[in-house]
Amino acid sequence: MSVAHLVVVPEASVANVDLTPVAEVHDLVYDHRQIIGMAVDTLRASYRAAADPERLLGPELTLLELLRLHSAIAGEPLGKDTFRRHMMG
């Protein structure tokens, strides 16, 4: 049985850690690929529902910073105009 815990932290707090992008993770055993996929889906869903639910950008942020964060989490570039309309309500 595998158990996982999803924790989202600012990039600066893991500055001295070697990170691997999710898309580059291969050759996992058991159901670990599925577990990572579920974590990514959960994170992406939380960012579709709220601007910055994990508060990665801090209390003051720009729309461009938010767009870059959402694009990184989505795993693809997001359109500026559509994103702005979505965030502004």
N, C-alpha and C positions, 0 to 999 in steps of 0.2 A: 504494500500500500504506500502510495506516495502522498506527501502532504506539502502544500506550498502556501506561502504568505506573500501577498503583493504589497510592497512598500514603495512609495514614490518620494524621491528626495531631490533637492536641487543638485544640479551638476557639480557645483563647487564643493559639495560635501563628499563627493567621491573622486576628487581630483587626483588622488594617488592610487587609483584602482584601475586595473586593466578591464575595460568594458568591451563587449562584443555586441554589435547590433543584432537584434532578434532575427533579422532576415539572413544573417550569416551563421547562425547556429545550426549545426548538422550532426548527424550520427548520435542522437540521443537514445537512451535505452528506455524500455518500458513505455509508460504513457507520458513521459516528460515533454515531448513535443506538443501533445494535447494540452498539458497543464500550462505551458508557456502561451499557447494560442488562446486559452481561456483568460489568462492574465492580460494579454494584449487587448482582447475584446472588451474586457471589463474596464480597462483604462480608457480605451477609445470611447466607450459608451458614456463614461462619466464626463469626458470632455465635450461630447456632443450635447450633453444636458446642461452643462454649466461652463462659464467662461474659464475659470481656473480653480477647480474644486480642491486641488492639492496645494494651492497657494505657492506654486513654484516661482512665480514672478514677484512676489511681495505685494505690499499694499498699493504701491503706485506703479502703473505700467502703461505702456503705450499700446495702441491698437496693432502696430507693426510687431512689437514683441509678442503679443498675444497670437497674432497670425503665424509667426515663426514657430511658436510653441505648439499650436494646434497642427501645423503642417508636419512637424517632427513626430508628433503622436499619431497622426493619421498615416504617416509613412509615405506621404505624397504631397506635392505642392497644392495649396488651396487657393482658389481665386480670390483676389483682394476684395472685389466688389460684393460678391456673394457672401463672403465671410463677414464683411462690415455690416451688411444688412441683417445677417443672422445674429450678430452680437448686439446690434443696436435695437433689435426687437422689431 
